[in-house]
Structure formats: structure tokens, C-alpha cells
């Protein structure tokens, strides 16, 4: 059960990363605020810590959190819970 939650959380977070990078301005803001590079994102995209950081980035700007959650078929609190699971 816990392994399934982790896999589900990672899948949802990867989808959130894709949504974030799908908008050029939002992607540029992610890179600027986090100091990440495109190369680092590609190399670490499957790491729970990086995925949690992407969701934290979305949480810092409520319109992005809401928009991403809607695009993924989740509620904002569910997306926040995904981040919490990844941080365990």
C-alpha cells in the first residue's frame, strides 16, 4: 500500500512537473527561483526531493497550484498531499 502511494505520488508529481514546464514563462520562473537548470531537471526528474520542490514552487503561487491541480484532475489539497508523501 505505501509503495503504491509513493508510485502514485511520483506519477502525479511528474505530471505536475510537465504541466509546470508546459508554459514558457512559468518554466523560466521555476528555473530562476530554484536555481535549477534544464539539465538538472532532466537528470533528477525522478527524484522525490526534486518533485516535492516542484510542488512547493506551485504552492508558492496559488493560481499555479489551482491551475495545475485542475489540469491533473486533483484538488489543491490533494496536490499538497502528494508533496507531503514525497517528503517522507
N, CA, C and O atoms as a GROMACS GRO file, in nm:
protein
  352
    1UNK      N    1   0.082  -0.120   0.000
    1UNK     CA    2   0.000   0.000   0.000
    1UNK      C    3   0.087   0.126   0.000
    1UNK      O    4   0.062   0.217  -0.080
    2UNK      N    5   0.186   0.133   0.087
    2UNK     CA    6   0.272   0.251   0.092
    2UNK      C    7   0.349   0.266  -0.037
    2UNK      O    8   0.363   0.377  -0.088
    3UNK      N    9   0.399   0.156  -0.092
    3UNK     CA   10   0.470   0.162  -0.219
    3UNK      C   11   0.382   0.215  -0.330
    3UNK      O   12   0.427   0.291  -0.416
    4UNK      N   13   0.255   0.173  -0.329
    4UNK     CA   14   0.161   0.222  -0.430
    4UNK      C   15   0.140   0.372  -0.414
    4UNK      O   16   0.136   0.444  -0.513
    5UNK      N   17   0.126   0.420  -0.290
    5UNK     CA   18   0.110   0.563  -0.266
    5UNK      C   19   0.230   0.640  -0.318
    5UNK      O   20   0.216   0.747  -0.378
    6UNK      N   21   0.349   0.586  -0.295
    6UNK     CA   22   0.470   0.653  -0.342
    6UNK      C   23   0.472   0.658  -0.493
    6UNK      O   24   0.502   0.763  -0.551
    7UNK      N   25   0.439   0.547  -0.559
    7UNK     CA   26   0.435   0.545  -0.705
    7UNK      C   27   0.331   0.642  -0.758
    7UNK      O   28   0.356   0.714  -0.854
    8UNK      N   29   0.213   0.644  -0.696
    8UNK     CA   30   0.108   0.736  -0.737
    8UNK      C   31   0.152   0.881  -0.716
    8UNK      O   32   0.126   0.967  -0.801
    9UNK      N   33   0.218   0.907  -0.605
    9UNK     CA   34   0.265   1.042  -0.576
    9UNK      C   35   0.371   1.085  -0.677
    9UNK      O   36   0.368   1.198  -0.726
   10UNK      N   37   0.463   0.995  -0.707
   10UNK     CA   38   0.566   1.029  -0.805
   10UNK      C   39   0.505   1.053  -0.943
   10UNK      O   40   0.546   1.144  -1.014
   11UNK      N   41   0.408   0.972  -0.981
   11UNK     CA   42   0.343   0.990  -1.111
   11UNK      C   43   0.270   1.124  -1.116
   11UNK      O   44   0.280   1.197  -1.215
   12UNK      N   45   0.198   1.157  -1.010
   12UNK     CA   46   0.127   1.286  -1.006
   12UNK      C   47   0.225   1.402  -1.008
   12UNK      O   48   0.202   1.502  -1.076
   13UNK      N   49   0.335   1.389  -0.936
   13UNK     CA   50   0.435   1.496  -0.932
   13UNK      C   51   0.505   1.512  -1.067
   13UNK      O   52   0.535   1.624  -1.108
   14UNK      N   53   0.530   1.402  -1.136
   14UNK     CA   54   0.588   1.412  -1.270
   14UNK      C   55   0.492   1.482  -1.365
   14UNK      O   56   0.534   1.561  -1.450
   15UNK      N   57   0.364   1.453  -1.351
   15UNK     CA   58   0.264   1.523  -1.433
   15UNK      C   59   0.262   1.671  -1.397
   15UNK      O   60   0.247   1.756  -1.486
   16UNK      N   61   0.278   1.703  -1.269
   16UNK     CA   62   0.283   1.844  -1.227
   16UNK      C   63   0.408   1.912  -1.284
   16UNK      O   64   0.402   2.029  -1.324
   17UNK      N   65   0.518   1.841  -1.289
   17UNK     CA   66   0.639   1.896  -1.350
   17UNK      C   67   0.615   1.925  -1.497
   17UNK      O   68   0.652   2.031  -1.547
   18UNK      N   69   0.553   1.831  -1.566
   18UNK     CA   70   0.522   1.851  -1.707
   18UNK      C   71   0.431   1.971  -1.728
   18UNK      O   72   0.451   2.049  -1.822
   19UNK      N   73   0.331   1.985  -1.641
   19UNK     CA   74   0.240   2.100  -1.651
   19UNK      C   75   0.317   2.229  -1.628
   19UNK      O   76   0.297   2.327  -1.699
   20UNK      N   77   0.404   2.229  -1.530
   20UNK     CA   78   0.483   2.348  -1.498
   20UNK      C   79   0.571   2.389  -1.616
   20UNK      O   80   0.581   2.507  -1.649
   21UNK      N   81   0.633   2.292  -1.677
   21UNK     CA   82   0.724   2.320  -1.788
   21UNK      C   83   0.650   2.348  -1.919
   21UNK      O   84   0.710   2.393  -2.016
   22UNK      N   85   0.520   2.321  -1.920
   22UNK     CA   86   0.441   2.343  -2.041
   22UNK      C   87   0.415   2.488  -2.074
   22UNK      O   88   0.369   2.519  -2.185
   23UNK      N   89   0.443   2.577  -1.983
   23UNK     CA   90   0.426   2.720  -2.005
   23UNK      C   91   0.565   2.784  -1.994
   23UNK      O   92   0.631   2.772  -1.890
   24UNK      N   93   0.607   2.851  -2.099
   24UNK     CA   94   0.743   2.904  -2.104
   24UNK      C   95   0.773   3.001  -1.989
   24UNK      O   96   0.880   2.995  -1.929
   25UNK      N   97   0.680   3.090  -1.959
   25UNK     CA   98   0.703   3.188  -1.852
   25UNK      C   99   0.711   3.119  -1.716
   25UNK      O  100   0.795   3.153  -1.633
   26UNK      N  101   0.623   3.023  -1.694
   26UNK     CA  102   0.624   2.951  -1.566
   26UNK      C  103   0.751   2.868  -1.554
   26UNK      O  104   0.811   2.863  -1.447
   27UNK      N  105   0.792   2.804  -1.662
   27UNK     CA  106   0.915   2.724  -1.661
   27UNK      C  107   1.036   2.812  -1.631
   27UNK      O  108   1.124   2.775  -1.554
   28UNK      N  109   1.040   2.929  -1.693
   28UNK     CA  110   1.151   3.022  -1.667
   28UNK      C  111   1.152   3.067  -1.522
   28UNK      O  112   1.258   3.080  -1.462
   29UNK      N  113   1.033   3.091  -1.466
   29UNK     CA  114   1.024   3.132  -1.325
   29UNK      C  115   1.072   3.020  -1.234
   29UNK      O  116   1.141   3.045  -1.136
   30UNK      N  117   1.035   2.895  -1.265
   30UNK     CA  118   1.082   2.781  -1.186
   30UNK      C  119   1.234   2.776  -1.186
   30UNK      O  120   1.296   2.762  -1.080
   31UNK      N  121   1.294   2.787  -1.303
   31UNK     CA  122   1.440   2.782  -1.310
   31UNK      C  123   1.504   2.898  -1.237
   31UNK      O  124   1.602   2.880  -1.166
   32UNK      N  125   1.449   3.017  -1.254
   32UNK     CA  126   1.506   3.136  -1.190
   32UNK      C  127   1.496   3.130  -1.039
   32UNK      O  128   1.591   3.165  -0.968
   33UNK      N  129   1.383   3.085  -0.988
   33UNK     CA  130   1.363   3.085  -0.843
   33UNK      C  131   1.433   2.969  -0.773
   33UNK      O  132   1.472   2.982  -0.657
   34UNK      N  133   1.448   2.858  -0.841
   34UNK     CA  134   1.508   2.741  -0.778
   34UNK      C  135   1.657   2.726  -0.806
   34UNK      O  136   1.727   2.654  -0.735
   35UNK      N  137   1.706   2.794  -0.911
   35UNK     CA  138   1.845   2.777  -0.949
   35UNK      C  139   1.870   2.649  -1.026
   35UNK      O  140   1.985   2.617  -1.059
   36UNK      N  141   1.765   2.575  -1.055
   36UNK     CA  142   1.780   2.453  -1.134
   36UNK      C  143   1.810   2.488  -1.279
   36UNK      O  144   1.780   2.599  -1.326
   37UNK      N  145   1.868   2.394  -1.349
   37UNK     CA  146   1.893   2.410  -1.491
   37UNK      C  147   1.812   2.303  -1.564
   37UNK      O  148   1.769   2.205  -1.503
   38UNK      N  149   1.791   2.321  -1.694
   38UNK     CA  150   1.721   2.215  -1.768
   38UNK      C  151   1.792   2.080  -1.756
   38UNK      O  152   1.727   1.976  -1.749
   39UNK      N  153   1.924   2.083  -1.755
   39UNK     CA  154   2.000   1.959  -1.743
   39UNK      C  155   1.975   1.890  -1.608
   39UNK      O  156   1.959   1.768  -1.601
   40UNK      N  157   1.972   1.971  -1.502
   40UNK     CA  158   1.945   1.916  -1.369
   40UNK      C  159   1.805   1.858  -1.363
   40UNK      O  160   1.784   1.750  -1.306
   41UNK      N  161   1.708   1.927  -1.420
   41UNK     CA  162   1.572   1.875  -1.422
   41UNK      C  163   1.566   1.740  -1.492
   41UNK      O  164   1.504   1.647  -1.442
   42UNK      N  165   1.630   1.730  -1.607
   42UNK     CA  166   1.630   1.603  -1.681
   42UNK      C  167   1.697   1.492  -1.600
   42UNK      O  168   1.646   1.380  -1.594
   43UNK      N  169   1.808   1.524  -1.538
   43UNK     CA  170   1.885   1.422  -1.465
   43UNK      C  171   1.817   1.378  -1.337
   43UNK      O  172   1.831   1.263  -1.296
   44UNK      N  173   1.742   1.469  -1.272
   44UNK     CA  174   1.685   1.438  -1.140
   44UNK      C  175   1.533   1.430  -1.139
   44UNK      O  176   1.473   1.426  -1.031
   45UNK      N  177   1.470   1.427  -1.255
   45UNK     CA  178   1.323   1.433  -1.264
   45UNK      C  179   1.253   1.323  -1.185
   45UNK      O  180   1.139   1.343  -1.142
   46UNK      N  181   1.316   1.211  -1.165
   46UNK     CA  182   1.252   1.103  -1.091
   46UNK      C  183   1.278   1.103  -0.942
   46UNK      O  184   1.228   1.016  -0.870
   47UNK      N  185   1.355   1.200  -0.893
   47UNK     CA  186   1.388   1.203  -0.750
   47UNK      C  187   1.275   1.268  -0.670
   47UNK      O  188   1.230   1.377  -0.704
   48UNK      N  189   1.230   1.200  -0.565
   48UNK     CA  190   1.122   1.256  -0.484
   48UNK      C  191   1.150   1.397  -0.433
   48UNK      O  192   1.059   1.480  -0.428
   49UNK      N  193   1.273   1.427  -0.394
   49UNK     CA  194   1.305   1.560  -0.341
   49UNK      C  195   1.284   1.668  -0.447
   49UNK      O  196   1.231   1.775  -0.417
   50UNK      N  197   1.325   1.641  -0.569
   50UNK     CA  198   1.306   1.739  -0.675
   50UNK      C  199   1.158   1.755  -0.708
   50UNK      O  200   1.109   1.866  -0.727
   51UNK      N  201   1.087   1.644  -0.712
   51UNK     CA  202   0.943   1.651  -0.742
   51UNK      C  203   0.868   1.725  -0.633
   51UNK      O  204   0.776   1.802  -0.662
   52UNK      N  205   0.906   1.704  -0.509
   52UNK     CA  206   0.845   1.778  -0.398
   52UNK      C  207   0.874   1.927  -0.410
   52UNK      O  208   0.789   2.011  -0.382
   53UNK      N  209   0.995   1.960  -0.453
   53UNK     CA  210   1.032   2.101  -0.470
   53UNK      C  211   0.949   2.168  -0.578
   53UNK      O  212   0.914   2.285  -0.566
   54UNK      N  213   0.918   2.095  -0.683
   54UNK     CA  214   0.833   2.150  -0.789
   54UNK      C  215   0.694   2.181  -0.735
   54UNK      O  216   0.637   2.286  -0.766
   55UNK      N  217   0.640   2.092  -0.655
   55UNK     CA  218   0.508   2.118  -0.598
   55UNK      C  219   0.514   2.234  -0.499
   55UNK      O  220   0.421   2.314  -0.493
   56UNK      N  221   0.622   2.244  -0.423
   56UNK     CA  222   0.639   2.360  -0.333
   56UNK      C  223   0.642   2.489  -0.415
   56UNK      O  224   0.586   2.590  -0.373
   57UNK      N  225   0.707   2.486  -0.530
   57UNK     CA  226   0.708   2.602  -0.620
   57UNK      C  227   0.565   2.639  -0.659
   57UNK      O  228   0.529   2.756  -0.659
   58UNK      N  229   0.483   2.540  -0.691
   58UNK     CA  230   0.344   2.566  -0.727
   58UNK      C  231   0.266   2.620  -0.608
   58UNK      O  232   0.182   2.709  -0.623
   59UNK      N  233   0.293   2.567  -0.491
   59UNK     CA  234   0.224   2.613  -0.370
   59UNK      C  235   0.253   2.759  -0.340
   59UNK      O  236   0.171   2.828  -0.279
   60UNK      N  237   0.368   2.807  -0.382
   60UNK     CA  238   0.408   2.946  -0.353
   60UNK      C  239   0.329   3.047  -0.436
   60UNK      O  240   0.331   3.166  -0.407
   61UNK      N  241   0.260   2.999  -0.539
   61UNK     CA  242   0.181   3.088  -0.625
   61UNK      C  243   0.046   3.020  -0.646
   61UNK      O  244   0.031   2.934  -0.734
   62UNK      N  245  -0.052   3.059  -0.566
   62UNK     CA  246  -0.180   2.988  -0.562
   62UNK      C  247  -0.244   2.967  -0.699
   62UNK      O  248  -0.298   2.859  -0.724
   63UNK      N  249  -0.242   3.067  -0.790
   63UNK     CA  250  -0.302   3.041  -0.922
   63UNK      C  251  -0.237   2.922  -0.994
   63UNK      O  252  -0.305   2.848  -1.064
   64UNK      N  253  -0.107   2.904  -0.977
   64UNK     CA  254  -0.040   2.789  -1.038
   64UNK      C  255  -0.082   2.659  -0.970
   64UNK      O  256  -0.108   2.559  -1.037
   65UNK      N  257  -0.090   2.661  -0.839
   65UNK     CA  258  -0.132   2.541  -0.766
   65UNK      C  259  -0.271   2.499  -0.810
   65UNK      O  260  -0.296   2.382  -0.838
   66UNK      N  261  -0.362   2.595  -0.815
   66UNK     CA  262  -0.500   2.566  -0.853
   66UNK      C  263  -0.506   2.518  -0.999
   66UNK      O  264  -0.572   2.419  -1.029
   67UNK      N  265  -0.436   2.588  -1.087
   67UNK     CA  266  -0.437   2.551  -1.228
   67UNK      C  267  -0.380   2.413  -1.252
   67UNK      O  268  -0.434   2.336  -1.331
   68UNK      N  269  -0.270   2.382  -1.186
   68UNK     CA  270  -0.208   2.251  -1.202
   68UNK      C  271  -0.299   2.142  -1.147
   68UNK      O  272  -0.320   2.039  -1.212
   69UNK      N  273  -0.353   2.164  -1.029
   69UNK     CA  274  -0.442   2.064  -0.970
   69UNK      C  275  -0.559   2.035  -1.063
   69UNK      O  276  -0.594   1.920  -1.086
   70UNK      N  277  -0.620   2.140  -1.116
   70UNK     CA  278  -0.732   2.121  -1.207
   70UNK      C  279  -0.690   2.044  -1.331
   70UNK      O  280  -0.762   1.955  -1.376
   71UNK      N  281  -0.574   2.076  -1.386
   71UNK     CA  282  -0.526   2.008  -1.506
   71UNK      C  283  -0.501   1.860  -1.480
   71UNK      O  284  -0.515   1.777  -1.571
   72UNK      N  285  -0.463   1.827  -1.356
   72UNK     CA  286  -0.435   1.687  -1.322
   72UNK      C  287  -0.557   1.614  -1.269
   72UNK      O  288  -0.549   1.495  -1.239
   73UNK      N  289  -0.670   1.683  -1.257
   73UNK     CA  290  -0.790   1.621  -1.204
   73UNK      C  291  -0.784   1.601  -1.053
   73UNK      O  292  -0.846   1.509  -1.000
   74UNK      N  293  -0.710   1.688  -0.986
   74UNK     CA  294  -0.696   1.683  -0.840
   74UNK      C  295  -0.746   1.813  -0.780
   74UNK      O  296  -0.771   1.910  -0.851
   75UNK      N  297  -0.759   1.814  -0.650
   75UNK     CA  298  -0.785   1.938  -0.579
   75UNK      C  299  -0.651   1.992  -0.531
   75UNK      O  300  -0.555   1.915  -0.519
   76UNK      N  301  -0.641   2.121  -0.503
   76UNK     CA  302  -0.515   2.173  -0.448
   76UNK      C  303  -0.469   2.099  -0.322
   76UNK      O  304  -0.350   2.069  -0.310
   77UNK      N  305  -0.559   2.069  -0.226
   77UNK     CA  306  -0.512   1.994  -0.109
   77UNK      C  307  -0.457   1.855  -0.145
   77UNK      O  308  -0.365   1.806  -0.079
   78UNK      N  309  -0.512   1.792  -0.246
   78UNK     CA  310  -0.459   1.662  -0.288
   78UNK      C  311  -0.318   1.677  -0.344
   78UNK      O  312  -0.232   1.592  -0.320
   79UNK      N  313  -0.294   1.783  -0.419
   79UNK     CA  314  -0.161   1.807  -0.474
   79UNK      C  315  -0.061   1.836  -0.361
   79UNK      O  316   0.054   1.792  -0.366
   80UNK      N  317  -0.105   1.910  -0.261
   80UNK     CA  318  -0.019   1.935  -0.144
   80UNK      C  319   0.011   1.803  -0.073
   80UNK      O  320   0.123   1.782  -0.026
   81UNK      N  321  -0.087   1.715  -0.064
   81UNK     CA  322  -0.065   1.584  -0.001
   81UNK      C  323   0.036   1.501  -0.080
   81UNK      O  324   0.115   1.428  -0.022
   82UNK      N  325   0.034   1.512  -0.211
   82UNK     CA  326   0.134   1.444  -0.294
   82UNK      C  327   0.273   1.489  -0.250
   82UNK      O  328   0.362   1.406  -0.231
   83UNK      N  329   0.291   1.620  -0.234
   83UNK     CA  330   0.421   1.670  -0.190
   83UNK      C  331   0.458   1.615  -0.053
   83UNK      O  332   0.572   1.575  -0.031
   84UNK      N  333   0.364   1.612   0.037
   84UNK     CA  334   0.392   1.560   0.173
   84UNK      C  335   0.438   1.415   0.167
   84UNK      O  336   0.531   1.376   0.238
   85UNK      N  337   0.372   1.335   0.084
   85UNK     CA  338   0.412   1.194   0.072
   85UNK      C  339   0.553   1.181   0.015
   85UNK      O  340   0.629   1.094   0.057
   86UNK      N  341   0.586   1.267  -0.079
   86UNK     CA  342   0.720   1.261  -0.138
   86UNK      C  343   0.828   1.302  -0.039
   86UNK      O  344   0.943   1.259  -0.052
   87UNK      N  345   0.793   1.383   0.059
   87UNK     CA  346   0.891   1.430   0.156
   87UNK      C  347   0.912   1.332   0.271
   87UNK      O  348   0.999   1.355   0.355
   88UNK      N  349   0.837   1.227   0.277
   88UNK     CA  350   0.852   1.128   0.386
   88UNK      C  351   0.974   1.044   0.369
   88UNK      O  352   1.001   0.956   0.451
   0.00000   0.00000   0.00000
